[in-house]
Amino acid sequence: MISKRILLSLLAVTVILILKSSPAIAHKINIFAWAEGQTVFTESYFTGGKLIEGGLVEVFDPAGQKLLEGRTDQKGEFSFKLPQKTDLLLVLTASMGHKNDFTLKVENADEAAPAAEPAKITGELSPDTVTVDMRQLRTVIEETLDLRLKPIYRSLADAKRREGPSLTNIIGGLGYIIGIMGLILYVRSRKKK
């Protein structure tokens, strides 16, 4: 039989563990990144949405070799030129050793195409004689898309920063509550006997 003292001690330890685990969840950090052309942009923030200022962002290639590093500004942002056309692992380290990472797939980031020489126009122009340099056209389209998509990327980053607790956090919290209630009910049933 379990004595009342052991049950109370077990309950106290459980409550202490619950209280100790809450700050860890509250101080979880996040990093979100996206590529626009040859530039990678990052935003870093705590779970509650507070921006991380001065956080260290380290960039690694798939082999684990460090390519570059930098610090987030007062808006929690850091950007850099794409060092190579491979997937990148971005590791964020904030105050008190908080760490998280983000893998950026750069399969869609193309090498910057060298500027094509302008076409020399001779004679009269007609729809049959106009030629289009595909590299120039591609560059113009990509620049236009980058400008148009930037607000969407920003909105996605803001939405990700402001998202509430995850399903795992909710289920974990419910598990703690059910566990504590089970202990309380067990202690009460022992008192009645």
Helices and strands as residue ranges (DSSP letters): H 4-26, E 29-36, E 39-46, E 56-60, E 66-71, E 77-81, E 88-93, G 95-97, E 99-104, H 134-162, H 167-192
